[in-house]
């Protein structure tokens, strides 16, 4: 065993009792199994990840406090294409019928939203993104 030698199984169990979430639980359970002699290759097969992922989990557990190392850092994701003002305008528009903004349609659809965003904001959105935007505003298609 080359990793997490300074961390006891008891410390890992305590961290496991205190942590919430699927990924942190999975990572700590893998570390416990590793401490009990299960090779990284077997752990990778068990958990459906690459061996490199197991290696990275164990390295993080060595370098950071257990509770922090088991969790992922917050990822902000890609910035929105619309500004806050444009987003507010878009949401207000979707509360009205499409006819109110010049479309000959009885209700908003992902395809119509895609067209509206292209016309109004010169935005290039995929259909799945338009479905997500509809859901965020509380609309169904």
Secondary structure as the mmCIF struct_conf table of DSSP 4:
data_model
#
loop_
_struct_conf.conf_type_id
_struct_conf.id
_struct_conf.beg_label_comp_id
_struct_conf.beg_label_asym_id
_struct_conf.beg_label_seq_id
_struct_conf.end_label_comp_id
_struct_conf.end_label_asym_id
_struct_conf.end_label_seq_id
BEND BEND1 UNK A 3 UNK A 3
TURN_TY1_P TURN_TY1_P1 UNK A 5 UNK A 6
BEND BEND2 UNK A 7 UNK A 7
HELX_RH_AL_P HELX_RH_AL_P1 UNK A 9 UNK A 18
BEND BEND3 UNK A 21 UNK A 21
HELX_RH_AL_P HELX_RH_AL_P2 UNK A 22 UNK A 35
TURN_TY1_P TURN_TY1_P2 UNK A 36 UNK A 37
HELX_RH_AL_P HELX_RH_AL_P3 UNK A 40 UNK A 47
TURN_TY1_P TURN_TY1_P3 UNK A 48 UNK A 48
BEND BEND4 UNK A 49 UNK A 49
HELX_RH_AL_P HELX_RH_AL_P4 UNK A 51 UNK A 63
BEND BEND5 UNK A 64 UNK A 64
HELX_RH_AL_P HELX_RH_AL_P5 UNK A 66 UNK A 70
BEND BEND6 UNK A 71 UNK A 71
HELX_LH_PP_P HELX_LH_PP_P1 UNK A 72 UNK A 74
BEND BEND7 UNK A 78 UNK A 78
HELX_LH_PP_P HELX_LH_PP_P2 UNK A 79 UNK A 80
BEND BEND8 UNK A 81 UNK A 82
HELX_RH_AL_P HELX_RH_AL_P6 UNK A 84 UNK A 95
BEND BEND9 UNK A 96 UNK A 96
HELX_RH_3T_P HELX_RH_3T_P1 UNK A 98 UNK A 101
TURN_TY1_P TURN_TY1_P4 UNK A 102 UNK A 102
BEND BEND10 UNK A 106 UNK A 107
HELX_RH_AL_P HELX_RH_AL_P7 UNK A 110 UNK A 121
HELX_RH_AL_P HELX_RH_AL_P8 UNK A 127 UNK A 137
TURN_TY1_P TURN_TY1_P5 UNK A 138 UNK A 138
#
